[in-house]
Amino acid sequence: MSESPRTSRRVTTDPTVARHARRRGRNPFTALLKVVSATLAVVLVSGTAVAAYALWDVAASVKPAVTLAGQDGSSPNIDAIEGGVNLLLVGSDSRQGQGDAYGDPDVETGNLNDVTMLLHISEDHSSATVVSFPRDMFVPIPACPKEDGSGTYNAMSSQKINTTLSYGGLACTVLTVEALTGLKIPFAAEVQFNGVIALSNAVGGVDVCVAEPIADPYTGTYLDAGTHTLQGSAALQFLRTRHGVGDGSDLGRISNQQVFLSSLVRTLQSSETLSDPTKLFGIAKAAASNMRLSVSLQNFNTMVSIAMAMKDIPLEQIAFVQYPNAYGSSGGQQGVLPLSAAAEQLFDAIKADKKISLTGTTGVGSVADPNAPGATETSAPPETTDPSDPASTPATTPPATADGGDAVELPSTIEGQTAGDYTCSKGNS
């Protein structure tokens, strides 16, 4: 029997240590960049976020001093983006350009989107939904333009969704998800392993609860039961692990990732990061430096405005759900098949900007946290749950919205949780 989180210890994992670059000869341009960087540091401390962005933009350009004059106090304020948002985040498993920390880059040169998440923010900014698409789900892939502009790939009736990145890059993944959901997606970003490390460092780490020990030699993830503050490479490996959680499947990994993401949202709201343009510009800089962005996201102001749209959404109205699916096969390949009827209910609600109510479980990779705020002594501890019984890991989301309004009740085949649900990773050691 594993140790309960109630008596566990907190472990803080240090971020990745940066290596010092080789010293180079001094030149006037380098000296100018140092002056601009020093000025930026002062501006960040003073809280003038818009000017900070202007200075960073200048420092990154060929002529950093040209537009400095008159910038302080003259730029417009940054506020939440107007209207709704659909943004696709893709996580690539490519080792190219990532060093040898994640395997031999010359051998493991695949470029699969093993993580595909769609963020929808309602037009009135009262709710948000993040949909995770299982990497092994068979979907139709439309005719995608080749990245080199030499033509298009043929459409395919049934392929795993994680092959879209290798077919036609980020644009192909967006086209596939648009066809699958019926939504228009104007914003998209692709992140690799090093980018996840940089972003987790930018937010200062995330607390995650582990109900049962995690031991995964494939990713090097070893965590005792308890609460751990993860950032840097430790956060990356936690998000990558699937052998160490639930039933060892990608579906278990998704629910494990939702434990992290829910805690991340709570952390950002409690620290008022989502209300602070200065902090958000720091995160946006980490994103811009480590991610491939759609043209629509290359503007810092846009990234910050999208993040600020989340600041006033109640935690109970930020839902993380898994695209409904069932195990099956296609063309002799094993994977998962989409449950079209349940998916239609989900995306009809999203298109109509309706709040949603979850009735399914949190998934095989997580369990309810018995030490969550408001939990009673009668709450079942994590070790008493039966992973073979989906009813043993119920979502704690109430059937009504936080403001008492009507919500679309989703079928139980749609698993997930809200940012207001406190859950723990279910280890599979």
Solvent accessible surface area in square Angstrom, and as a share of the most:
residue,aa,sasa,rsa
1,M,211,0.94
2,S,29,0.18
3,E,82,0.37
4,S,27,0.17
5,P,14,0.09
6,R,137,0.50
7,T,103,0.60
8,S,28,0.18
9,R,154,0.56
10,R,144,0.53
11,V,47,0.27
12,T,88,0.51
13,T,40,0.23
14,D,109,0.57
15,P,59,0.37
16,T,78,0.45
17,V,130,0.75
18,A,85,0.66
19,R,232,0.85
20,H,183,0.82
21,A,97,0.75
22,R,218,0.79
23,R,231,0.84
24,R,212,0.77
25,G,64,0.61
26,R,210,0.77
27,N,70,0.36
28,P,117,0.73
29,F,90,0.38
30,T,49,0.29
31,A,44,0.34
32,L,60,0.30
33,L,50,0.25
34,K,124,0.53
35,V,94,0.54
36,V,3,0.01
37,S,60,0.38
38,A,60,0.47
39,T,58,0.34
40,L,22,0.11
41,A,54,0.42
42,V,103,0.59
43,V,18,0.10
44,L,69,0.34
45,V,133,0.76
46,S,77,0.50
47,G,43,0.41
48,T,58,0.34
49,A,9,0.07
50,V,26,0.15
51,A,3,0.03
52,A,3,0.02
53,Y,47,0.18
54,A,15,0.12
55,L,15,0.07
56,W,53,0.19
57,D,69,0.36
58,V,10,0.05
59,A,20,0.16
60,A,69,0.53
61,S,49,0.32
62,V,127,0.73
63,K,144,0.61
64,P,3,0.02
65,A,50,0.38
66,V,102,0.58
67,T,74,0.43
68,L,59,0.29
69,A,92,0.72
70,G,63,0.61
71,Q,57,0.25
72,D,109,0.57
73,G,81,0.78
74,S,79,0.51
75,S,37,0.24
76,P,98,0.62
77,N,143,0.73
78,I,23,0.12
79,D,94,0.49
80,A,27,0.21
81,I,37,0.19
82,E,164,0.74
83,G,25,0.24
84,G,39,0.38
85,V,3,0.02
86,N,23,0.12
87,L,25,0.12
88,L,0,0.00
89,L,59,0.29
90,V,0,0.00
91,G,12,0.11
92,S,4,0.03
93,D,23,0.12
94,S,5,0.04
95,R,30,0.11
96,Q,104,0.46
97,G,78,0.75
98,Q,19,0.09
99,G,45,0.43
100,D,115,0.60
101,A,79,0.61
102,Y,24,0.09
103,G,26,0.25
104,D,67,0.35
105,P,37,0.23
106,D,124,0.64
107,V,112,0.64
108,E,71,0.32
109,T,64,0.37
110,G,39,0.38
111,N,46,0.24
112,L,55,0.27
113,N,0,0.00
114,D,26,0.14
115,V,38,0.22
116,T,3,0.02
117,M,18,0.08
118,L,1,0.00
119,L,33,0.16
120,H,20,0.09
121,I,0,0.00
122,S,1,0.01
123,E,119,0.53
124,D,105,0.54
125,H,41,0.18
126,S,32,0.20
127,S,11,0.07
128,A,2,0.01
129,T,9,0.05
130,V,16,0.09
131,V,1,0.00
132,S,4,0.02
133,F,4,0.02
134,P,1,0.01
135,R,44,0.16
136,D,33,0.17
137,M,0,0.00
138,F,9,0.04
139,V,1,0.01
140,P,79,0.49
141,I,3,0.02
142,P,39,0.24
143,A,55,0.43
144,C,1,0.01
145,P,60,0.38
146,K,68,0.29
147,E,113,0.50
148,D,115,0.59
149,G,67,0.65
150,S,79,0.51
151,G,35,0.34
152,T,85,0.49
153,Y,77,0.29
154,N,130,0.67
155,A,65,0.50
156,M,48,0.21
157,S,99,0.64
158,S,42,0.27
159,Q,56,0.25
160,K,37,0.16
161,I,0,0.00
162,N,9,0.05
163,T,29,0.17
164,T,0,0.00
165,L,2,0.01
166,S,60,0.39
167,Y,61,0.23
168,G,2,0.02
169,G,1,0.01
170,L,19,0.09
171,A,56,0.43
172,C,1,0.00
173,T,0,0.00
174,V,19,0.11
175,L,65,0.32
176,T,0,0.00
177,V,0,0.00
178,E,26,0.12
179,A,74,0.58
180,L,41,0.20
181,T,6,0.04
182,G,53,0.51
183,L,16,0.08
184,K,148,0.63
185,I,7,0.04
186,P,68,0.43
187,F,26,0.11
188,A,4,0.03
189,A,3,0.03
190,E,7,0.03
191,V,9,0.05
192,Q,48,0.21
193,F,15,0.06
194,N,59,0.30
195,G,2,0.02
196,V,31,0.18
197,I,20,0.10
198,A,25,0.20
199,L,42,0.21
200,S,8,0.05
201,N,48,0.24
202,A,42,0.32
203,V,34,0.20
204,G,48,0.46
205,G,6,0.06
206,V,1,0.01
207,D,57,0.29
208,V,2,0.01
209,C,17,0.10
210,V,0,0.00
211,A,0,0.00
212,E,32,0.14
213,P,46,0.29
214,I,3,0.01
215,A,32,0.25
216,D,0,0.00
217,P,96,0.60
218,Y,158,0.60
219,T,16,0.09
220,G,47,0.45
221,T,7,0.04
222,Y,135,0.51
223,L,25,0.12
224,D,73,0.38
225,A,4,0.03
226,G,0,0.00
227,T,38,0.22
228,H,6,0.03
229,T,22,0.13
230,L,1,0.00
231,Q,23,0.10
232,G,0,0.00
233,S,52,0.33
234,A,24,0.18
235,A,0,0.00
236,L,3,0.02
237,Q,35,0.15
238,F,1,0.00
239,L,31,0.15
240,R,47,0.17
241,T,0,0.00
242,R,63,0.23
243,H,65,0.29
244,G,0,0.00
245,V,0,0.00
246,G,14,0.13
247,D,85,0.44
248,G,15,0.15
249,S,23,0.15
250,D,12,0.06
251,L,26,0.13
252,G,0,0.00
253,R,23,0.08
254,I,8,0.04
255,S,1,0.00
256,N,0,0.00
257,Q,10,0.04
258,Q,3,0.01
259,V,4,0.02
260,F,10,0.04
261,L,31,0.16
262,S,1,0.00
263,S,9,0.06
264,L,34,0.17
265,V,15,0.09
266,R,36,0.13
267,T,43,0.25
268,L,24,0.12
269,Q,45,0.20
270,S,93,0.60
271,S,51,0.33
272,E,119,0.53
273,T,12,0.07
274,L,12,0.06
275,S,57,0.37
276,D,43,0.22
277,P,35,0.22
278,T,22,0.13
279,K,95,0.40
280,L,8,0.04
281,F,10,0.04
282,G,38,0.37
283,I,34,0.17
284,A,5,0.04
285,K,81,0.34
286,A,17,0.13
287,A,10,0.08
288,A,36,0.28
289,S,76,0.49
290,N,54,0.28
291,M,29,0.13
292,R,135,0.49
293,L,31,0.15
294,S,29,0.18
295,V,128,0.74
296,S,45,0.29
297,L,6,0.03
298,Q,118,0.52
299,N,72,0.37
300,F,9,0.04
301,N,45,0.23
302,T,30,0.18
303,M,25,0.11
304,V,1,0.00
305,S,15,0.10
306,I,9,0.05
307,A,26,0.20
308,M,11,0.05
309,A,4,0.03
310,M,21,0.09
311,K,58,0.25
312,D,109,0.56
313,I,1,0.01
314,P,58,0.36
315,L,45,0.23
316,E,70,0.31
317,Q,13,0.06
318,I,0,0.00
319,A,4,0.03
320,F,8,0.03
321,V,0,0.00
322,Q,6,0.03
323,Y,7,0.03
324,P,1,0.01
325,N,24,0.12
326,A,44,0.34
327,Y,144,0.55
328,G,21,0.20
329,S,55,0.36
330,S,27,0.18
331,G,88,0.85
332,G,75,0.72
333,Q,92,0.41
334,Q,138,0.61
335,G,11,0.11
336,V,4,0.02
337,L,67,0.33
338,P,38,0.24
339,L,56,0.28
340,S,82,0.53
341,A,75,0.58
342,A,8,0.07
343,A,5,0.04
344,E,111,0.50
345,Q,82,0.37
346,L,0,0.00
347,F,7,0.03
348,D,72,0.37
349,A,4,0.03
350,I,3,0.02
351,K,105,0.44
352,A,59,0.46
353,D,48,0.25
354,K,114,0.48
355,K,39,0.16
356,I,19,0.10
357,S,1,0.01
358,L,8,0.04
359,T,61,0.35
360,G,5,0.04
361,T,18,0.10
362,T,2,0.01
363,G,2,0.02
364,V,50,0.29
365,G,0,0.00
366,S,0,0.00
367,V,1,0.01
368,A,34,0.26
369,D,23,0.12
370,P,8,0.05
371,N,62,0.32
372,A,18,0.14
373,P,98,0.62
374,G,80,0.77
375,A,43,0.33
376,T,82,0.48
377,E,152,0.68
378,T,126,0.73
379,S,42,0.27
380,A,68,0.53
381,P,49,0.31
382,P,1,0.01
383,E,44,0.20
384,T,85,0.50
385,T,23,0.13
386,D,66,0.34
387,P,83,0.52
388,S,93,0.60
389,D,63,0.33
390,P,88,0.56
391,A,78,0.60
392,S,31,0.20
393,T,9,0.05
394,P,73,0.46
395,A,20,0.15
396,T,76,0.44
397,T,19,0.11
398,P,67,0.42
399,P,101,0.64
400,A,51,0.40
401,T,9,0.05
402,A,60,0.47
403,D,107,0.55
404,G,62,0.59
405,G,33,0.31
406,D,146,0.76
407,A,30,0.23
408,V,48,0.28
409,E,109,0.49
410,L,2,0.01
411,P,37,0.23
412,S,74,0.48
413,T,71,0.41
414,I,1,0.00
415,E,45,0.20
416,G,1,0.01
417,Q,1,0.01
418,T,4,0.02
419,A,0,0.00
420,G,20,0.20
421,D,6,0.03
422,Y,72,0.27
423,T,7,0.04
424,C,0,0.00
425,S,0,0.00
426,K,13,0.06
427,G,9,0.08
428,N,62,0.32
429,S,102,0.66
